[in-house]
Amino acid sequence: MNKVLTPEQVEYYHEYGFVSPIDVMSASEANQYRLKLEEIERSFPEEVHAKNRNNAHLSLSFLDEIVHNPVILGAVEDLIGPDISLWGTVLFIKEAASAGYVSWHQDATYMGMNNNNFVTPWLALTPSNRSNGCMSMLPGSHKKKIVPHEDTYDDDNILTRGQVVKDIDASNAVDLILEPGQMSLHHGEIVHGSQPNNSDKRRIGFAMQSYMSPDIEQIVAKNYWMPIQGDNKRVDSIDLGRPKFDMDPQGVSTRRMVNKNFADILYHGADQRREY
């Protein structure tokens, strides 16, 4: 019996590579998380900014709460089973009236895994819609496996390499409209992207990228994982602990170590590196 998703939602995910929207928490609760994030941005600007938004769950306890949210985990379990660990997270923040965008790409392209059958929840902490640059998915594109990407390093592209899948027919793309407290779920190989924020307010999303079963291992660099539930034994893997409070010094140190490893993975074989 499924914990969160209906059988129809599970079938839709496997057929099209995503499912959305899914209610996780109230808009009020999502807003409280947003306020906590913005307080951290003001108090510790060196820790959370446009070039340092990877793996903040390792040093911020309120983001750690989200990655352990039972609704999120229940939905993930419905898709990949009960043994779950988390590889990383990304805060996707688009400032008001900003040019930042995400090109058409597949998450798994540069993640260095031996298997790409993993799922990413994307939780909205603000409204996410067409005017502020919501995600768009190309249904069924996850069935084509990994396709060629070109590294552009475009200044406005939020992705590490500015990687892009060329010659995309976006005529059947689906926009994922989310209210605060709702999430989408997408497969590691689905082609997706998002447009700039043309609104007068920030768009904030928190991507848990990604939850994986223990048969998936990192084959490019060190195997760092946060065990979430069940049995997550891997050969030569290193388990990451949870922060005890916001800006826990041990968590801050762990995050820096993991982000360095992240960069080694995401820029593996690249001609150049950016600062994020």
TIDREN-304346 format. One record per residue (C-alpha): x, y, z. Coordinates in steps of 0.2 Angstrom, whole numbers, padded with zeros to 4 digits, always signed. Example, Ala and Ser with C-alpha at 12.3 -4.5 7.8 and 13.67 -1.06 7.14 Angstrom:
! TIDREN-304346
+0062-0022+0039 +0068-0005+0036 
//
This chain:
! TIDREN-304346
+0000+0000+0000 +0007+0017-0005 +0011+0030+0009 +0007+0046+0000 +0005+0044-0019 -0010+0036-0027 -0007+0022-0039 -0011+0033-0053 +0002+0046-0048 +0015+0032-0047 +0010+0026-0064 +0011+0044-0071 +0028+0047-0064 +0035+0031-0072 +0027+0035-0088 +0031+0053-0090 +0046+0056-0078 +0037+0068-0065 +0022+0070-0055 +0015+0087-0048 +0008+0095-0038 +0009+0086-0021 +0004+0094-0005 +0018+0093+0008 +0014+0106+0021 +0003+0122+0023 +0007+0138+0015 +0010+0145+0032 +0023+0132+0037 +0032+0135+0020 +0032+0153+0024 +0040+0150+0041 +0054+0140+0032 +0056+0155+0020 +0058+0167+0034 +0071+0156+0042 +0081+0155+0026 +0080+0174+0024 +0086+0177+0041 +0101+0166+0038 +0104+0175+0022 +0105+0191+0032 +0115+0185+0047 +0127+0173+0038 +0128+0180+0020 +0144+0171+0017 +0136+0154+0020 +0120+0156+0009 +0122+0167-0007 +0120+0165-0026 +0137+0155-0027 +0135+0145-0011 +0118+0136-0012 +0123+0118-0012 +0120+0106+0003 +0114+0119+0015 +0104+0105+0024 +0121+0100+0031 +0123+0116+0042 +0105+0122+0044 +0093+0112+0055 +0077+0119+0047 +0082+0112+0030 +0087+0096+0038 +0069+0095+0045 +0063+0097+0027 +0074+0083+0020 +0066+0072+0034 +0048+0077+0031 +0037+0062+0032 +0026+0067+0017 +0041+0069+0006 +0049+0053+0012 +0033+0044+0010 +0031+0049-0008 +0049+0045-0012 +0047+0028-0004 +0032+0025-0015 +0043+0027-0030 +0060+0019-0025 +0057+0009-0010 +0060+0010+0009 +0079+0011+0009 +0083+0029+0006 +0098+0040+0007 +0101+0058+0001 +0115+0063-0010 +0113+0082-0009 +0102+0098-0010 +0101+0114-0019 +0092+0130-0015 +0086+0137-0032 +0082+0156-0029 +0078+0168-0043 +0078+0186-0038 +0064+0197-0043 +0066+0204-0061 +0082+0194-0064 +0089+0186-0079 +0094+0169-0071 +0087+0154-0080 +0090+0135-0081 +0093+0128-0098 +0085+0111-0104 +0096+0098-0096 +0095+0081-0087 +0101+0081-0069 +0110+0064-0070 +0122+0070-0084 +0136+0075-0072 +0131+0067-0056 +0143+0052-0058 +0131+0038-0053 +0131+0020-0058 +0112+0021-0060 +0101+0036-0064 +0085+0029-0057 +0083+0042-0043 +0070+0055-0038 +0071+0073-0034 +0058+0082-0024 +0057+0101-0028 +0048+0110-0013 +0041+0128-0016 +0044+0140-0002 +0036+0154-0013 +0024+0153-0027 +0032+0145-0043 +0023+0149-0059 +0026+0155-0077 +0029+0173-0072 +0043+0169-0060 +0051+0155-0069 +0044+0138-0063 +0051+0122-0069 +0045+0115-0086 +0046+0096-0090 +0047+0087-0106 +0036+0072-0103 +0043+0055-0106 +0061+0061-0110 +0068+0051-0096 +0065+0036-0107 +0079+0041-0119 +0092+0040-0106 +0106+0052-0106 +0107+0063-0121 +0122+0074-0127 +0124+0091-0118 +0134+0106-0122 +0143+0116-0109 +0140+0135-0112 +0145+0143-0096 +0132+0156-0100 +0133+0170-0087 +0114+0170-0083 +0113+0151-0083 +0111+0145-0065 +0118+0127-0069 +0136+0124-0065 +0142+0122-0083 +0128+0130-0091 +0124+0113-0099 +0111+0112-0112 +0102+0099-0122 +0102+0106-0140 +0088+0105-0153 +0074+0103-0140 +0056+0103-0146 +0047+0111-0131 +0030+0111-0139 +0023+0098-0127 +0033+0105-0111 +0023+0105-0095 +0024+0119-0083 +0024+0114-0065 +0014+0127-0056 +0017+0126-0037 +0010+0135-0022 +0020+0137-0006 +0021+0120+0003 +0018+0110-0013 +0032+0099-0022 +0035+0091-0038 +0045+0075-0040 +0055+0071-0056 +0067+0057-0062 +0085+0060-0064 +0085+0058-0083 +0070+0069-0087 +0074+0084-0098 +0068+0100-0089 +0072+0118-0087 +0065+0135-0082 +0064+0153-0088 +0069+0169-0079 +0059+0177-0065 +0050+0192-0073 +0039+0195-0058 +0043+0208-0044 +0045+0195-0030 +0058+0181-0027 +0055+0163-0032 +0062+0151-0019 +0063+0132-0021 +0072+0119-0012 +0078+0104-0022 +0082+0087-0013 +0094+0081-0027 +0092+0067-0025 +0085+0053-0014 +0093+0036-0020 +0092+0018-0015 +0107+0009-0009 +0111+0000-0026 +0116+0018-0033 +0134+0023-0029 +0145+0037-0034 +0158+0032-0046 +0167+0048-0050 +0173+0054-0032 +0170+0050-0014 +0154+0042-0009 +0146+0054+0004 +0128+0051+0009 +0115+0056+0022 +0106+0040+0028 +0088+0044+0029 +0079+0028+0032 +0081+0009+0030 +0096+0000+0026 +0109+0010+0016 +0125+0000+0016 +0137+0004+0002 +0155-0001-0001 +0167+0013+0004 +0153+0025+0008 +0154+0039+0021 +0139+0043+0031 +0135+0061+0035 +0127+0067+0051 +0113+0079+0054 +0116+0097+0061 +0111+0099+0079 +0106+0117+0076 +0107+0131+0063 +0126+0134+0059 +0131+0120+0069 +0151+0121+0067 +0152+0103+0063 +0139+0104+0050 +0147+0119+0042 +0163+0110+0041 +0155+0095+0034 +0146+0105+0021 +0162+0113+0015 +0170+0096+0013 +0155+0089+0004 +0154+0104-0008 +0172+0102-0013 +0168+0084-0017 +0152+0090-0026 +0163+0102-0037 +0175+0088-0041 +0160+0078-0047 +0150+0091-0056 +0165+0098-0065 +0173+0081-0069 +0181+0082-0086 +0176+0101-0088 +0186+0113-0098 +0184+0126-0084 +0176+0129-0067 +0164+0142-0060 +0163+0147-0042 +0147+0136-0039 
//
